[in-house]
Amino acid sequence: MSWPQGHEGSSPSSPTKHLRLLHQHKLSMKYNYSVSKYKPHLVILYGGPSSEREVSFGTRDFFTELYKEQNPVTIEWGEDGYFYTEGLRLSENEFLDYLSNTRSAVIIASHGEFVEDGYIQERFESFSIPYTGSDSVSCRLCMNKTKSQETVKGIVTTIPTYSGYSQLIYPFIAKPNNLGSSVGIYLITNSKELEEYLTSVKIDNYIFQPFIKGIEMSLGAVRENNTFMNLYPTEIIPNSPFFDYKSKYQQGGSQEYTPARISKDLTDKMMKTNNDVHNKLGLGYYSRSDYILAEDGVLYYLETNALPGMTSTSLVPQQLRYSHKVESFRDGLISNLILA
């Protein structure tokens, strides 16, 4: 996708300058600051031209409610690559100029391509704009499932990847190597399904892995002071053969148990493993990693989401609520901004 690169921030009549003055006025009225000394304010960025655009609307709602006392500004990243707020349409450069001039901190509520692959984070870093989540390098690493699995080897058991069609054993999993978690994932059970799959999708960026029978598990990692919050894993029983994208985000798509119905020893082991994975991948304030607890008791690592969904049905909010850590998460997210 090519991005519009118009930059009108220095023009006296530009939408960027108009928007900047509008929000300066709102802030000075709300907090009684002088315009020249107003404090940084929060922008919630949602939407985007990705395959996970719809999920971001729920994440936007979560963050809007979480920070309602701070009166955040919500900005929609359109499918056309422009940014929309207050009836204005801003190009990417105008949007970045606005963030710089208003000394904004960005709460990233978008998901998928252009976000989880580190694109927008890299742009923020180039403009020294603070934002939430993880930096561009770690986001790119997590988006690449092959590289992220190679990185965490030695910490947790990973699932091997088939190197050729002759190795395939049914059933197996086919999934994109560079898309968000559970996007475009298929369970292939026979040669007819494989033939249909090969003729219907671009396979260059897909990987094939054995289908591991077991319990789907997921666990968030959230930093707290010099350690991590004690979050408990979620056990997932999908209402489909496996935990696909619909099972993850549709209401009623799966049955979920937080905490998971596993032993304390296994819970403790999974917590430590998950925190180690987060650190090894160089992630920031929070993430979520997915696993399979196989029938033979082996815990297999699937992937890590550097910007997990935070919708009403999402797993990390469930885990925060169970551990009574929602307020701690709210405060920590802003005090752990990524600063270029």
C-alpha positions as CSV (number, residue, x, y, z in Angstrom):
1,M,0.0,0.0,0.0
2,S,1.3,3.5,-0.9
3,W,0.7,6.1,1.7
4,P,-0.2,9.8,1.0
5,Q,2.8,11.9,2.0
6,G,1.3,15.4,2.0
7,H,2.6,17.6,4.8
8,E,0.7,20.8,5.6
9,G,1.7,21.4,9.2
10,S,3.4,24.7,8.6
11,S,0.6,26.3,6.6
12,P,-1.4,28.8,8.6
13,S,-4.7,27.4,7.2
14,S,-3.7,23.7,7.4
15,P,-6.0,21.2,9.1
16,T,-3.1,20.2,11.4
17,K,-2.7,23.7,12.8
18,H,-6.5,24.1,13.2
19,L,-6.8,20.8,15.0
20,R,-3.8,21.6,17.3
21,L,-5.3,25.0,18.3
22,L,-8.7,23.3,18.9
23,H,-7.3,20.8,21.3
24,Q,-5.1,23.3,23.0
25,H,-8.2,25.3,23.7
26,K,-10.1,22.2,25.1
27,L,-7.2,21.3,27.3
28,S,-6.7,24.8,28.7
29,M,-10.5,25.0,29.5
30,K,-10.6,21.5,31.1
31,Y,-7.4,21.8,33.2
32,N,-7.0,25.6,33.5
33,Y,-3.6,25.4,31.9
34,S,-2.1,28.2,29.8
35,V,-1.8,27.1,26.2
36,S,1.9,27.3,26.4
37,K,2.2,25.0,29.4
38,Y,-0.5,22.4,28.9
39,K,0.3,18.8,29.8
40,P,0.7,16.0,27.2
41,H,-2.7,14.5,26.3
42,L,-3.7,11.0,25.2
43,V,-4.7,10.0,21.7
44,I,-6.4,6.6,21.1
45,L,-5.5,5.4,17.6
46,Y,-7.8,2.8,16.1
47,G,-8.8,1.3,12.8
48,G,-6.2,1.0,10.1
49,P,-5.9,-0.7,6.7
50,S,-5.4,-4.2,8.1
51,S,-7.2,-7.5,8.1
52,E,-7.9,-7.0,11.8
53,R,-9.5,-3.5,11.5
54,E,-12.8,-4.6,13.0
55,V,-11.2,-5.9,16.2
56,S,-9.7,-2.4,16.9
57,F,-13.2,-0.9,17.5
58,G,-13.6,-3.1,20.6
59,T,-10.1,-2.3,21.7
60,R,-10.8,1.4,21.2
61,D,-13.9,1.1,23.4
62,F,-11.9,-0.6,26.2
63,F,-9.2,2.1,26.3
64,T,-11.8,4.9,25.9
65,E,-13.6,3.7,29.0
66,L,-10.3,3.0,30.9
67,Y,-9.0,6.5,30.4
68,K,-12.3,8.5,30.3
69,E,-11.2,10.8,33.1
70,Q,-8.3,11.9,31.0
71,N,-10.6,12.9,28.1
72,P,-8.6,11.1,25.3
73,V,-8.9,12.1,21.7
74,T,-9.9,9.2,19.4
75,I,-8.5,9.2,15.9
76,E,-9.5,6.7,13.3
77,W,-6.9,5.4,10.9
78,G,-9.0,4.9,7.7
79,E,-8.7,2.1,5.3
80,D,-7.5,4.7,2.7
81,G,-4.4,5.5,4.9
82,Y,-5.7,8.8,6.1
83,F,-6.5,9.8,9.7
84,Y,-9.9,11.1,10.7
85,T,-11.0,13.2,13.7
86,E,-13.1,16.3,14.4
87,G,-14.4,16.2,10.8
88,L,-10.9,16.5,9.4
89,R,-8.9,14.2,7.2
90,L,-5.2,14.2,7.8
91,S,-2.5,12.6,5.7
92,E,0.1,10.5,7.5
93,N,2.6,13.3,7.8
94,E,-0.1,15.8,8.9
95,F,-1.1,13.2,11.6
96,L,2.5,12.9,12.8
97,D,2.9,16.6,12.8
98,Y,-0.2,17.0,14.9
99,L,1.0,14.5,17.4
100,S,4.3,16.3,17.7
101,N,2.9,19.7,18.0
102,T,0.3,18.7,20.7
103,R,2.9,16.7,22.6
104,S,0.5,13.7,22.5
105,A,1.1,10.2,23.7
106,V,-0.6,7.5,21.5
107,I,-2.5,4.6,22.9
108,I,-2.4,2.1,20.1
109,A,-5.7,0.3,19.7
110,S,-5.1,-0.9,16.1
111,H,-4.1,-4.4,15.2
112,G,-2.7,-6.5,12.4
113,E,-0.6,-5.3,9.5
114,F,1.0,-1.8,9.6
115,V,0.8,-2.0,13.4
116,E,1.9,-5.4,14.7
117,D,4.6,-5.4,12.1
118,G,6.2,-2.3,13.6
119,Y,5.3,0.1,10.7
120,I,3.5,2.8,12.7
121,Q,5.8,2.4,15.7
122,E,8.8,3.1,13.5
123,R,7.1,6.3,12.2
124,F,6.4,7.4,15.8
125,E,10.0,6.7,16.7
126,S,11.2,8.9,13.8
127,F,9.1,11.8,15.1
128,S,10.0,11.1,18.8
129,I,6.3,10.5,19.6
130,P,5.7,8.4,22.8
131,Y,3.3,5.4,22.4
132,T,2.1,2.3,24.2
133,G,3.0,-1.3,23.7
134,S,6.3,-2.5,22.3
135,D,8.9,-0.9,20.0
136,S,9.1,-1.5,16.2
137,V,11.9,-4.1,16.4
138,S,10.1,-6.4,18.8
139,C,6.8,-6.0,17.0
140,R,8.4,-7.0,13.7
141,L,10.0,-10.0,15.4
142,C,6.7,-11.2,16.8
143,M,4.8,-10.8,13.5
144,N,7.3,-13.2,11.9
145,K,6.2,-16.5,13.4
146,T,9.3,-18.4,12.1
147,K,11.8,-16.0,13.6
148,S,9.9,-15.6,16.9
149,Q,9.8,-19.3,17.4
150,E,13.5,-19.6,16.7
151,T,14.1,-16.8,19.2
152,V,12.3,-18.6,22.1
153,K,13.8,-22.0,21.5
154,G,15.5,-23.1,24.8
155,I,12.8,-21.4,26.8
156,V,9.8,-23.4,25.6
157,T,9.1,-26.2,23.2
158,T,8.2,-25.0,19.8
159,I,6.3,-26.7,17.0
160,P,8.4,-27.8,14.0
161,T,7.7,-26.4,10.6
162,Y,7.4,-28.7,7.6
163,S,10.1,-27.9,5.0
164,G,8.4,-29.5,2.0
165,Y,5.1,-31.1,0.7
166,S,6.6,-34.6,1.0
167,Q,6.8,-34.2,4.7
168,L,3.2,-33.3,5.3
169,I,1.2,-35.6,7.6
170,Y,-2.6,-35.1,7.9
171,P,-4.0,-33.3,9.8
172,F,-1.7,-30.2,9.8
173,I,-2.0,-26.5,10.3
174,A,-1.5,-23.9,7.5
175,K,-1.1,-20.3,8.5
176,P,0.5,-17.0,7.3
177,N,4.0,-16.4,8.6
178,N,3.5,-12.6,8.7
179,L,-0.1,-11.8,9.8
180,G,-1.7,-11.4,13.2
181,S,-2.5,-14.3,15.5
182,S,-5.2,-16.7,14.2
183,V,-5.6,-14.7,11.0
184,G,-5.9,-16.9,7.9
185,I,-5.3,-20.2,9.8
186,Y,-6.5,-23.4,8.3
187,L,-6.8,-27.0,9.5
188,I,-6.0,-29.3,6.5
189,T,-7.3,-32.8,7.0
190,N,-6.9,-34.5,3.6
191,S,-5.5,-34.1,0.1
192,K,-8.6,-32.5,-1.3
193,E,-8.6,-29.7,1.3
194,L,-4.9,-29.2,0.6
195,E,-5.6,-28.9,-3.2
196,E,-8.4,-26.4,-2.5
197,Y,-6.1,-24.5,-0.1
198,L,-3.2,-24.2,-2.6
199,T,-5.5,-22.9,-5.3
200,S,-7.3,-20.3,-3.1
201,V,-4.5,-18.6,-1.2
202,K,-1.0,-17.2,-1.8
203,I,1.3,-19.7,-0.2
204,D,4.6,-17.9,-0.3
205,N,4.2,-16.5,3.2
206,Y,2.4,-19.5,4.7
207,I,3.9,-22.1,6.9
208,F,2.8,-25.7,7.6
209,Q,3.0,-27.3,11.0
210,P,1.8,-30.5,12.7
211,F,-1.6,-30.3,14.3
212,I,-1.0,-30.9,18.1
213,K,-3.9,-32.3,20.0
214,G,-4.4,-30.8,23.4
215,I,-5.7,-27.8,25.3
216,E,-5.4,-24.3,23.9
217,M,-3.9,-21.9,26.4
218,S,-3.2,-18.2,26.4
219,L,-1.5,-15.9,28.9
220,G,-0.8,-12.2,29.1
221,A,2.5,-10.8,30.3
222,V,2.2,-7.3,31.9
223,R,5.2,-5.6,33.6
224,E,4.7,-4.3,37.1
225,N,7.6,-2.5,38.7
226,N,10.7,-4.7,38.2
227,T,8.8,-7.9,37.7
228,F,5.4,-9.0,36.1
229,M,1.8,-9.1,37.3
230,N,0.6,-12.5,38.5
231,L,-1.9,-13.1,35.7
232,Y,-3.4,-16.6,35.3
233,P,-3.7,-18.5,32.0
234,T,-6.9,-18.9,30.2
235,E,-8.0,-22.4,29.0
236,I,-9.9,-22.3,25.7
237,I,-12.4,-24.7,24.4
238,P,-13.3,-23.6,20.9
239,N,-16.7,-24.3,19.3
240,S,-14.9,-25.4,16.2
241,P,-12.1,-28.0,15.5
242,F,-9.5,-25.5,16.7
243,F,-9.1,-21.9,18.0
244,D,-9.4,-19.9,14.8
245,Y,-10.0,-16.2,14.2
246,K,-13.8,-16.4,14.6
247,S,-13.5,-18.5,17.8
248,K,-11.2,-15.9,19.2
249,Y,-13.2,-12.7,18.6
250,Q,-16.8,-13.6,18.0
251,Q,-19.2,-13.7,21.0
252,G,-19.8,-17.3,21.9
253,G,-17.0,-18.5,19.6
254,S,-15.4,-20.5,22.5
255,Q,-15.7,-21.4,26.1
256,E,-13.0,-19.9,28.2
257,Y,-11.9,-20.6,31.7
258,T,-9.8,-18.1,33.6
259,P,-7.9,-19.5,35.5
260,A,-7.2,-22.6,33.4
261,R,-8.2,-25.9,35.0
262,I,-4.7,-27.1,35.5
263,S,-2.5,-27.8,38.5
264,K,-0.8,-25.1,40.5
265,D,2.6,-26.4,39.6
266,L,1.8,-26.2,35.9
267,T,0.3,-22.8,36.3
268,D,3.4,-21.5,38.0
269,K,5.6,-23.0,35.4
270,M,3.6,-21.5,32.6
271,M,3.7,-18.0,34.3
272,K,7.5,-18.2,34.4
273,T,7.8,-19.5,30.9
274,N,5.5,-16.8,29.6
275,N,7.4,-14.0,31.3
276,D,10.7,-15.4,30.0
277,V,9.3,-15.5,26.4
278,H,8.2,-11.8,26.8
279,N,11.7,-10.8,27.9
280,K,13.4,-12.9,25.2
281,L,11.4,-11.2,22.5
282,G,12.3,-7.8,23.9
283,L,8.7,-6.7,24.4
284,G,7.5,-3.6,26.2
285,Y,4.7,-3.2,28.8
286,Y,2.3,-6.0,27.7
287,S,1.8,-8.9,25.3
288,R,-0.1,-12.2,25.0
289,S,1.4,-15.6,24.1
290,D,-0.5,-18.7,22.9
291,Y,0.3,-22.3,23.7
292,I,-1.0,-25.8,23.3
293,L,-0.8,-28.2,26.4
294,A,-0.5,-31.4,24.5
295,E,-2.0,-34.7,25.6
296,D,1.4,-36.0,26.6
297,G,1.9,-33.0,29.0
298,V,4.3,-31.0,26.8
299,L,3.6,-27.2,26.6
300,Y,4.1,-26.0,23.0
301,Y,4.6,-22.4,22.1
302,L,2.5,-21.1,19.2
303,E,3.1,-17.4,18.9
304,T,3.2,-14.0,20.7
305,N,0.9,-11.0,20.0
306,A,2.8,-7.8,20.7
307,L,-0.6,-5.8,20.6
308,P,-3.2,-8.3,21.8
309,G,-6.9,-7.6,21.3
310,M,-8.5,-5.7,24.3
311,T,-12.2,-6.2,23.4
312,S,-15.0,-7.3,25.6
313,T,-14.3,-10.9,24.7
314,S,-10.5,-10.7,24.7
315,L,-8.3,-12.8,26.9
316,V,-6.0,-10.3,28.5
317,P,-8.9,-8.2,29.9
318,Q,-10.3,-11.4,31.4
319,Q,-7.1,-12.1,33.1
320,L,-6.7,-8.6,34.4
321,R,-10.2,-8.7,35.8
322,Y,-9.7,-12.0,37.5
323,S,-6.5,-10.8,39.2
324,H,-8.0,-7.4,40.1
325,K,-5.3,-5.7,38.0
326,V,-7.3,-3.5,35.6
327,E,-6.4,-0.3,37.5
328,S,-2.8,-1.2,37.8
329,F,-2.7,-1.9,34.1
330,R,-4.3,1.5,33.4
331,D,-1.7,3.3,35.4
332,G,1.3,1.2,34.2
333,L,0.5,1.5,30.5
334,I,1.0,5.3,30.6
335,S,4.0,5.2,32.9
336,N,5.7,2.7,30.6
337,L,5.4,4.5,27.3
338,I,7.9,3.7,24.5
339,L,10.1,6.8,24.1
340,A,12.2,7.2,21.0
